[in-house]
Amino acid sequence: MTRRAAMCAAVLVAAAARCGAAETAVVKAGAVHTVKGDVLAPGMILIVDGRIAEVGKEIPEPEGAAVYKAEVAVPGFIDAASVIGVAPPRDEESCETTPRVRAADAFDAAAPDVAAARMQGITLARIGPGNRNVFGGMCALVTTYGATARDSIVRDEAALKASLDPEAVRGNRSWDLTPPRSPFFRRPTTRMALVQMFTETLERAKEARAGLRPATLDLEAIGRVPAGELPLHVYTRTAFDLRALLDASARAGVAPVIEGGIEVHRELGGIKARGLAVILTPEAFGAVGALSGAQVRASLPALLADSEVPFALATAGFGLEPLDLGALAVRHGLAPDRALRALTLAPARILGIDGERGSITAGAVADIVLLSGAPFAAGTRVVQVIGNGKLVFPKGGGR
């Protein structure tokens, strides 16, 4: 345990001692995957008032503490690109640039897909708009175990979502090129115009921020990105999208997070040189069908790991469970510990919350998943999920 972690543990335990009503729990597992440190086999986790107070092989059990037992304990999975709790349609297509639209305002904590995510071990998700707008709106960070939307929202403006995907040129048309779904036919309608609009909008936002042009509410929102106040997540799939993003973001002086990324292997040099992170969605490495003609590599997660490019695995609403995504990546060359990191600590770092979540360390929020066996082994399933120190799946389950 590091000195800082030991101090956090001491503070939490001292607080528990001062307050007899403090909620305490102990997790006992055949193996505790801390992710930030070693695997403890066997291992124990002491939880005090929703925080991890201590992690070790042997920890004294406080009297009256809830006790949870499992074969394996891992941090709660973090879905860095999710659509849970936000009913479709997820794009405001009346305009191609809608940066002030907020996913947090549409989040339904009681939606069935939120409960399903919780059962799969997902304790935190970044939700956001779809990919049909150049600048689609604000993403939010939500837990899957809050009783209400207010209880669930960790951060209501976690990142600005943009898209350089061909879907953004469809406007309010259907994919089969039938007539528009509304009388209003918006732009852009070509890939050239899409890239131009993305680049010019970033530049105008910088100028508005500097007082060189009149500021609008939309430009003020986008201007928070080059000012370093707000992360930018950009959905791309093809190498063309990526080249356009690398060029435009370099000119604007921003470091976007790449989302999607089917062909990131074709622009790996530029991505690594810029120090960019990637959120791989299932189509990027063959877990689901991909864009026709795109070069899909099932070994993409392993390639990114070997290249030391920060990346996370995300579900993106395709219905695949985190354990399935990790198992697929492991089958194609990714080390199991790296696969677990890509579902926990890596997305936490990309989202800027690794001090609070993504690992089993003293002081972190007690989001913990208990498994029936080794992560990504055949037959391993989620047995219990602890969110903020309390059992959230199965609700009312035993100890």
DRENNU-67063 format. One record per atom (N, C-alpha, C, O): x, y, z; residue in one letter. Coordinates in steps of 0.2 Angstrom, whole numbers, plus 5000, padded with zeros to 4 digits. Atoms other than C-alpha are relative to their C-alpha. Layout:
BEGIN
XYZa/...
This chain:
BEGIN
500449945000m/500050005000m/500450065000m/500950075004m/499649945000t/500750174996t/499850045006t/499450035010t/500149954994r/500950315009r/499350035000r/499050045005r/500649965001r/499450415002r/499449955001r/498949975005r/500550054999a/498350255002a/499949985007a/499449985010a/500050014993a/498850215020a/499750055004a/499350045008a/500249954997m/498450385025m/499250014999m/498850025004m/500750005001c/496750375017c/499649955004c/499149965007c/500350064996a/496350205025a/500050025007a/499550015011a/500049984993a/496850275042a/499550055002a/499150055007a/500649954999v/495650425040v/499449975000v/498949985004v/500650035000l/494250315035l/499849965006l/499349965009l/500150054994v/494550185049v/499950055006v/499450035010v/500149964994a/494650325062a/499350035000a/499050045005a/500749975000a/493050405056a/499549955002a/499049965005a/500450064999a/492250235057a/500049995008a/499549985011a/500050014993a/492850225075a/499750055004a/499450045009a/500449944996r/492150395080r/499350004999r/498950025003r/500850005002c/490450355072c/499849935000c/499949894995c/500250074999g/489750195078g/499549984994g/499449924993g/500550015005a/488350215064a/500349994993a/500049984988a/499750015007a/489650205050a/499949934997a/499949885000a/500250075003e/489150075037e/500749974998e/501150004994e/499450045002t/490549945035t/499849944997t/499349914998t/500150075004a/490749795024a/500749984999a/501250014998a/499350035002v/492149675020v/499849954995v/499449914994v/500050045006v/492449585004v/500549955001v/501149975002v/499550054999k/493349415005k/500049974993k/499549944991k/500050035007a/493949344988a/500649965000a/501149975003a/499450055002g/495049204982g/500650044997g/501250034997g/499549955003a/495949344972a/499650074999a/499150074997a/500249935001v/495749534972v/500550034995v/501050044996v/499749975005h/496249614956h/500050085001h/499550115000h/500049934998t/496749794962t/500150044994t/499950104994t/499949975006v/497249844944v/500650055001v/501050054996v/499549955000k/498349984950k/500649965003k/501249985002k/499450044997g/499449854960g/499949934999g/499749914994g/500050075001d/499649674963d/499349975001d/498949995003d/500650044998v/498349534963v/500149975006v/500649945008v/500050034993l/498049484981l/499649935000l/499049934999l/500450075000a/497649294982a/500349965006a/500849945007a/500749974999p/496749284994p/500150075002p/500650105003p/500049924999g/496249464997g/499450025004g/498949985003g/500549974996m/495149565008m/499950084998m/500450114997m/500149935002i/494349735005i/499550035006i/499050005007i/500449974995l/493749845020l/499650064997l/500050114994l/500449955003i/492349965015i/499750045006i/499450015010i/500349964995v/491850115026v/499650064997v/499950104993v/500449945003d/490450235021d/500150014993d/500250064991d/500049995007g/490550195003g/500750014997g/500750014991g/499350005003r/492450205001r/500449945003r/500249915008r/499650064998i/493750075001i/500550035005i/500950085004i/499649984994a/494650095018a/500749975000a/501250005002a/499450045000e/495949955016e/500049944996e/499449924995e/499950065004v/496549825005v/500649965002v/501149985003v/499450044998g/497649675010g/499849935000g/499249914998g/500250085000k/497749485012k/499649985006k/499249945006k/500450014994e/497149495030e/499850065003e/500350105005e/500249934997i/496149635037i/499549985006i/499049945005i/500550014995p/495249635054p/499350024998p/499250074995p/500749995002e/493349625052e/499750045005e/499650015011e/500449964995p/492349765061p/499449965002p/499149934998p/500650044997e/490949695072e/499450034996e/499350094996e/500649985003g/489349705063g/500050014992g/499550034989g/499949995007a/490049725045a/499749954996a/499749894997a/500250045005a/489249655030a/500649964997a/501149994996a/499550045003v/490249515023v/499849974993v/499349944993v/500150025007y/490349475004y/500549954998y/501149974999y/499550045002k/491249324998k/499949984992k/499449974990k/500050025007a/491749274980a/500749974998a/501249985002a/499450035002e/493049184970e/500550064998e/501150064999e/499649945003v/493649354962v/499750065001v/499150075000v/500349935000a/493449534965a/500450054996a/501050054996a/499649955005v/493849674952v/499650065001v/499150075004v/500349945000p/493449854951p/499450004996p/499349964991p/500649995004g/491749904944g/500250024993g/500650064992g/499849985007f/491749914925f/499750074998f/499250095001f/500149935002i/491750084917i/499950004993i/500349994989i/500250005007d/490850104900d/500150074998d/499750114999d/499849945002a/491750244892a/499650034994a/499750094992a/500449985006a/490450254877a/499449965001a/499349904998a/500650044999s/488750204882s/499450044998s/499450104997s/500649975002v/486950244878v/499449995005v/498850005004v/500550034995i/486050174893i/499650065003i/499950125004i/500449954997g/484650274900g/499750064996g/499450104999g/500249945005v/484450394885v/499649974995v/499949934990v/500550035005a/482950344874a/500250034993a/500350094993a/499949975007p/483250364855p/499350044998p/498850035001p/499349985003p/483350474845p/500450045005p/500250075009p/499549974995r/484950534853r/500350064997r/500850094999r/499749945003d/485350674841d/499450054998d/498950034996d/500549955002e/484450844839e/500250024993e/500650064992e/499849995007e/484450854820e/499750064997e/499850074991e/500249935003s/483651024818s/500650044998s/500550094995s/499449965001c/485451084818c/500649965000c/500649915004c/499550045001e/487051014813e/500550015006e/501049965007e/499649984995t/487951094828t/499650015006t/499350075007t/500449994994t/487051074845t/500449985006t/500349945010t/499550024995p/488451074858p/499750015007p/499949985012p/500349994994r/487251134872r/499549955002r/499249955008r/500550054999v/486150984871v/500449955005v/500949935004v/499750034995r/486450884887r/499749935001r/499149925002r/500250074999a/486350694889a/499749995007a/499249955008a/500250014993a/486150714908a/499250025001a/498949995005a/500749984999d/484450804905d/499549954998d/498949954999d/500450065003a/483750644896a/500149945004a/499849895002a/499850064997f/484450514908f/499449985004f/499250015009f/500650034996d/483150394915d/500449945004d/500549895002d/499650044996a/483950304930a/499649935001a/499949885002a/500450064999a/482450174930a/499949964993a/499649924993a/500150045006a/482650124912a/500349935000a/500849925004a/499850075000p/482849934909p/500749994998p/501149955001p/499350015002d/484549954900d/500550025006d/501150005006d/499649984994v/485250044916v/500149945005v/500649925007v/500050054996a/484749894926a/500449944997a/500849905001a/499650055004a/485449774913a/500850015001a/501249975002a/499349985000a/487149864913a/500249995007a/500849965008a/499850014993r/487149854932r/500149925001r/500649905005r/499950075000m/486949664931m/500649974997m/500949924999m/499450025004q/488349654919q/500750025004q/501250015001q/499449984996g/489549734932g/500250074998g/500750105001g/499849935002i/489549914924i/499750045006i/499150045007i/500249964994t/489450034939t/500050084998t/499750125001t/500049935002l/489850194929l/500050004992l/500349964989l/500049995008a/489550254911a/500050074998a/499750115001a/500049945003r/489850394900r/499550004995r/499649964990r/500650005005i/488250434891i/500150064996i/500350114998i/500049945005g/488050554876g/499649994994g/499249944994g/500450005006p/487250594860p/500249954995p/500849924996p/499850045005g/487350494844g/500650034996g/500950084998g/499549985005n/488450524829n/499850034994n/500250034989n/500349975006r/487350614817r/500150085000r/499950114995r/499949935000n/487850794822n/500850015000n/501249975003n/499349985000v/489550874819v/500250015007v/500749985010v/499949994993f/489550934837f/499349985003f/498850025003f/500750034998g/488150834846g/499850025006g/499250025008g/500249984993g/488150894864g/500449975005g/501049945004g/499650014994m/488750864881m/499949935003m/499349905003m/500050074997c/489150684888c/500050015008c/500250065010c/500050004993a/488850644906a/500249945003a/500349894999a/499850064996l/489550524919l/499449985005l/499250025009l/500650024995v/488150424928v/500249935003v/500549894999v/500050074997t/488150274940t/499449964997t/498949994995t/500650055002t/487050124936t/499649985006t/499149945006t/500350024994y/486450114954y/499650055004y/499450045010y/500449944997g/485650284958g/499349995000g/499049964995g/500750015000a/483850284964a/499750054995a/499150034992a/500249955005t/483550434953t/500550034996t/501150014997t/499549975005a/484350534939a/500550045004a/501150045003a/499649954996r/484950664952r/500549965004r/501149985005r/499550044996d/485750524963d/500549974995d/501149954998d/499650045005s/486550444947s/500650044997s/501150024996s/499549965004i/487450594939i/500650025004i/500550055009i/499449984997v/489250604944v/500350074997v/500550115001v/499849945004r/489650744931r/499550014994r/499549974990r/500549995005d/488350824920d/500350024994d/500050024988d/499649985006e/489650894908e/500749975000e/501150015002e/499350045000a/491050764906a/500450014994a/501050014994a/499749995006a/491450794888a/499650024995a/498950014995a/500449985005l/490850874872l/500149954994l/500749934993l/500050055005k/490350744859k/500050034993k/499650074991k/500049985007a/490750774840a/500149944996a/500249884998a/500050055004s/490750664825s/500350024993s/500150074990s/499849995007l/491750654809l/499949934996l/500249924991l/500250065003d/490850494804d/499650014994d/499250074994d/500449995006p/489950474787p/499350015002p/498950044998p/500750004998e/488350464797e/499850085001e/499250095000e/500249934998a/488450654801a/499850044993a/499650094994a/500249975006v/488250694782v/499349984998v/499050014993v/500750025002r/486550604781r/499550055002r/498950055000r/500549954998g/485650744790g/499449975003g/499449925007g/500650034998n/483850704792n/499849954995n/499249944994n/500150055005r/483950574778r/500149935003r/500449935008r/499950064998s/483750394781s/500649974996s/500850004991s/499450035003w/485250274776w/499849984993w/500349984989w/500250025006d/484250214761d/499950064995d/499750054989d/500149945004l/484250394754l/499350014997l/499250044992l/500649985002t/482450404754t/499950085002t/500350115004t/500149934998p/481650584756p/500150015007p/500149975011p/499949984993p/482050684771p/499449985005p/498949985003p/500550024995r/481150634787r/499650065003r/499150065006r/500349944999s/480650814789s/500050054994s/500550044990s/499949955005p/480350964778p/500750045000p/500950064995p/499449965000f/481951044784f/500649954998f/500749905001f/499450045003f/483550974775f/500650045002f/500850094999f/499549964998r/485051024784r/500749984997r/500749924994r/499350015002r/486951024780r/500449975006r/500149975012r/499750015006p/488250954779p/499849944996p/499449904999p/500250065004t/487950834764t/500549974997t/500449924993t/499550035003t/489650794759t/500649995005t/500650025010t/499550014995r/491250724768r/500450075000r/500750095006r/499649945001m/492150884762m/499750055005m/500150095009m/500449954996a/490850994770a/500049995008a/500150035012a/500050024993l/490850894786l/500750025004l/500750055009l/499349984997v/492750914789v/500150085000v/500350105005v/499949925000q/492651104784q/499650035006q/499850075010q/500449974994m/491251134797m/500349985007m/500350025011m/499750014993f/492151044811f/500650045001f/500750075006f/499449954999t/493751144808t/499850075001t/500150105005t/500149935000e/492951304805e/499650025007e/499750075010e/500449994994t/491751284820t/500550015006t/500450055011t/499550004994l/493251254832l/500450074999l/500550105005l/499749945000e/494151404825e/499650065002e/499950115005e/500549954998r/492651514827r/499950015007r/499950065010r/500150004992a/492451464845a/500750035003a/500650065008a/499349974997k/494351504848k/500050084999k/500150115004k/500049935001e/494051674840e/499550045005e/499650095007e/500549974996a/492451704850a/500350015007a/500250055011a/499850014993r/493351654866r/500650065001r/500650095006r/499549955000a/494751784862a/499750074999a/500150124999a/500349935001g/493551924858g/500050024993g/499950084992g/499949985007l/493851924840l/499450004995l/499450024990l/500750015004r/492051884834r/499550005006r/499649985011r/500650014995p/490351894843p/499949935002p/499949884999p/500050074997a/490151754855a/499249985000a/498850025001a/500750034999t/488551644854t/500149955005t/500649935008t/500050064995l/488051514867l/500349944998l/500749915001l/499750065003d/488551374855d/500850015000d/501149965002d/499349995001l/490251454852l/500350005007l/500949985008l/499750004993e/490551484871e/500049935002e/500549915005e/500050074998a/490151294874a/500649974997a/501049935000a/499450045004i/491351234860i/500750035002i/501250005002i/499449974998g/492651364866g/500349975006g/500949995007g/499750034994r/492851274882r/500549944999r/500949935003r/499550065002v/493751134873v/500750034998v/501250015002v/499349985001p/495251234866p/500350045006p/500950055007p/499749974994a/495351324882a/500249955006a/500449975011a/499850054995g/495651164891g/499549985006g/499749955011g/500550014995e/494051164901e/499649944999e/499249925004e/500550055001l/493151024893l/500349954995l/500649974990l/499750055004p/493750864885p/499549994993p/498950014994p/500350015007l/493250824866l/500049934998l/500649914997l/500150075003h/492650654861h/499850004993h/499250024992h/500249995007v/492650634843v/499949934997v/500349894997v/500150075003y/491850474834y/500250004993y/500150044989y/499750015007t/492750414819t/500049934999t/500049895004t/499950075002r/492850254810r/500649984995r/501049944996r/499550015006t/493950264794t/500650045001t/500650085005t/499449975000a/495650314791a/500050074998a/500350125000a/500149935002f/495050464782f/499750055006f/500050105006f/500249964994d/494050524797d/500650015005d/500650075007d/499550004995l/495550494808l/500650064997l/500850105001l/499549955003r/496750594796r/499750075001r/500150125003r/500349944999a/495550734796a/500050035007a/500150095008a/500049984993l/495350734815l/500750025002l/500850075006l/499349984997l/497250734818l/500250074997l/500550115001l/499849935003d/497550884806d/499650055003d/499950105005d/500449954997a/496050984812a/500150015007a/500250075009a/499949994993s/496350954830s/500750035002s/500850075006s/499349975000a/498250994828a/499950084999a/500350125003a/500149935002r/497751164820r/499750045006r/499850105007r/500449964995a/496551204834a/500349995007a/500150035011a/499650004993g/497751154848g/499649965005g/499749975011g/500350044996v/496651024855v/500249925000v/500449904994v/499850075000a/496950844860a/499449955001a/499249945007a/500650044999p/495350744857p/500149935002p/500649905001p/500150074999v/494850574863v/499749974994v/499249994992v/500350045006i/494550454848i/499549955002i/499749915006i/500550054999e/492950354849e/499849964994e/499849994989e/500150045006g/492550214838g/500649974998g/500849915001g/499350015002g/494150194829g/500149934996g/500649894998g/499950065003i/493950044817i/500750004996i/501049954997i/499450005004e/495450094807e/500650045003e/501050075000e/499549964997v/496550174820v/500749974999v/501250005000v/499350035001h/497950044816h/500350034994h/500950034993h/499749975006r/498150144799r/500350075002r/500650094997r/499749934998e/498550304808e/500350005007e/500350055011e/499850014993l/499350234823l/500650055002l/500750075007l/499449954999g/500950344821g/499850065002g/500150095007g/500249934998g/500050504821g/499650005007g/499750055010g/500350004993i/498950454836i/500549995005i/500450035010i/499550004995k/500450404846k/500450065001k/500650085006k/499649945000a/501450554841a/499650065004a/499950105007a/500449954997r/499950664847r/499949985007r/499650025011r/500250024993g/499750564863g/499349995002g/499150015007g/500750004999l/497950534860l/499849935003l/500149885002l/500350064997a/496850404869a/499449984995a/499250024992a/500550025005v/495650294860v/499449965004v/499649925009v/500550044997i/493950224866i/499749954994i/499449974990i/500250055005l/493650064856l/499349975001l/499249955006l/500750025000t/491850024852t/500049934997t/500549914993t/500050075003p/491349844847p/500249994993p/500549944991p/499950005008e/491349874828e/500850014999e/501049984993e/499349995002a/493249924829a/500449945000a/500949944997a/499650065001f/493849754832f/499649934999f/499849885001f/500450055002g/492549644825g/499549965004g/499349915003g/500550024996a/491349614839a/499350004997a/498949964999a/500649995004v/489949674828v/500150024993v/500750034992v/499949985007g/489649714810g/500350075000g/500150115004g/499649935001a/490749864804a/499850034993a/499450004989a/500149965006l/490649994790l/500249964994l/500849944995l/499850035006s/490649914773s/500750034997s/500750094996s/499449985003g/492449914766g/500550025005g/501150035003g/499549984995a/493249964783a/500549945001a/500349885001a/499550064998q/494849864788q/500049995007q/500250035011q/500150024993v/494349784804v/500649955002v/500749904998v/499550044997r/495749704815r/499849975007r/499750015011r/500250034993a/495249584829a/500550015005a/500450015011a/499449994996s/496949604836s/500150085002s/500750095005s/499949934999l/496749794837l/500150025008l/500650065009l/499949984993p/496649804857p/500749985001p/501150025005p/499450024998a/498249704858a/500550044996a/501150064999a/499649955004l/499049814844l/500150075004l/500750095005l/500049934997l/498649974854l/500449995007l/500850035009l/499650014994a/499349894870a/500749994999a/501150025002a/499350015001d/500949844862d/500350074998d/500950084999d/499849935002s/501050024855s/500050055005s/500250115004s/500149964994e/500750094872e/499650064999e/499750125001e/500549955001v/499250194866v/499549995005v/499249945005v/500550014995p/498050224880p/499349994996p/499150024992p/500750015003f/496350144876f/499649965005f/499849945010f/500550034996a/494750084884a/499549964995a/499549974989a/500550045004l/493449954878l/499350025002l/499250035008l/500749974999a/491650014877a/499549964997a/499649944991a/500650045003t/489949934873t/499750044995t/499450014990t/500349965005a/489250084863a/499349984998a/499049994993a/500750025001g/487450014865g/499949944995g/499449934993g/500050065004f/487849854855f/499749945004f/499649895001f/500350054996g/487149744869g/500649955002g/500449905005g/499550054998l/488849654872l/500250025008l/500250085009l/499849994994e/489349634890e/500850015001e/501249994997e/499349994999p/491049694897p/500449945000p/501049944997p/499650064999l/491649524901l/500149974993l/500649944991l/500050025007d/491249474883d/500550044996d/500950014992d/499549965003l/492249614876l/500749995002l/501149984997l/499350024998g/493749574886g/500249944998g/500849934996g/499850075002a/493649394882a/500250004993a/500649964991a/499850005007l/493649434864l/500750034998l/501150004994l/499349975001a/495149544865a/500549965003a/501149954999a/499550054998v/496049414875v/500149944995v/500749924994v/500050055005r/495649284862r/500550024994r/500849984991r/499649975006h/496549394849h/500650035003h/500950084999h/499349984998g/498149424859g/500150055006g/500750065008g/499949954994l/497749554873l/500149965006l/499749915008l/499950034994a/498449504890a/499450015004a/499150065004a/500649994995p/497049474903p/500050065004p/499550095005p/499949944995d/497749604915d/499950064996d/499650114999d/500149945004r/497749734901r/499350004998r/499050064997r/500750005001a/495949684896a/499650025006a/499150065005a/500449974994l/495349714914l/500250075001l/499750115002l/499949934999r/496249874914r/499650044995r/499450104996r/500349975005a/495449924898a/499250015001a/498950054998a/500750004998l/493749904906l/499950045007l/499450055009l/500149974993t/494149994923t/500550065000t/500250115000t/499549944999l/495750104926l/500150044994l/500150104994l/499849975006a/496050144908a/499450054998a/499550114997a/500549955001p/494250224905p/500050055005p/499850115004p/500049954995a/494350304922a/500550064999a/500450125000a/499549955002r/495950394916r/499850044995r/499950104995r/500249965005i/495250444900i/499550055002i/499550114999i/500649964997l/493750514909l/500250055005l/499850095008l/499749954995g/494850604922g/499749985007g/499750035011g/500350024993i/494150504937i/500449955003i/500149915008i/499650064998d/495550384940d/500250015008d/500449965011d/499949994992g/495850464958g/499449975004g/499549965010g/500650024997e/494050404962e/499849934999e/499549905003e/500350065002r/493650254952r/500549964996r/501049994993r/499650045005g/494350114941g/500549955003g/500949925000g/499550044997s/495450024954s/499749985007s/499350025010s/500150014993i/495349944971i/500550025004i/501049985005i/499549974996t/496350054981t/499750045006t/499150075005t/500349964994a/496150144998a/499850074998a/500250114995a/500249935002g/495150304996g/499550004994g/499250054994g/500450005006a/494250254980a/499349985002a/499149955007a/500750024999v/492350244979v/500049924999v/500349894995v/500150075000a/491850064983a/499549974995a/499049954997a/500350035006d/491250004966d/500449944998d/500949944996d/499750065000i/491649824966i/499649944996i/499049944998i/500450055003v/491149674955v/500349935002v/500949925002v/499850074997l/491249494962l/499849954994l/499249954992l/500050045006l/491549364949l/500049925003l/500349915008l/500050074998s/491249174949s/500749964999s/500849915001s/499350035002g/493049144942g/500450054997g/500350114998g/499549955003a/494549224933a/499650044995a/499250024991a/500349965006p/494049374922p/500249974994p/500749954992p/499950025007f/493749324904f/500149924999f/500249904994f/500050075001a/493849134908a/499349984998a/498850014999a/500650035002a/492549024900a/499549995006a/499749965011a/500550014995g/490949024911g/500050055006g/499650045010g/500049954995t/491449164922t/499450054999t/499350074994t/500649955000r/489949274927r/500050045006r/500450035011r/500049964994v/489549414938v/499549985005v/498949965003v/500450034994v/488949354955v/499650065004v/499050065005v/500349944996q/488649524964q/500450064998q/500950064996q/499749935002v/488949704961v/499950055006v/499450055009v/500149964994i/489349824975i/500150074997i/500650094994i/500049935003g/489050014971g/500050055006g/499550055010g/499949964995n/489650144983n/499949975007n/499649995012n/500050044994g/489850014996g/499449965002g/499449925007g/500650044999k/488149934995k/499949954995k/500149964989k/500150055005l/487549784986l/499450024996l/498950044998l/500549975004v/486649844971v/499849944995v/499349954991v/500250065004f/486549674962f/500249945003f/500849935004f/500750005000p/485649564966p/499750045006p/500050035011p/500349964995k/484649694976k/499649955005k/499249915003k/500350044995g/484149614992g/500349935001g/500149885004g/499650064999g/485449474990g/500349995006g/500350035011g/499750024993g/486249385004g/500750025000g/501050064996g/499349984998r/487949415012r/500549944999r/501149955000r/
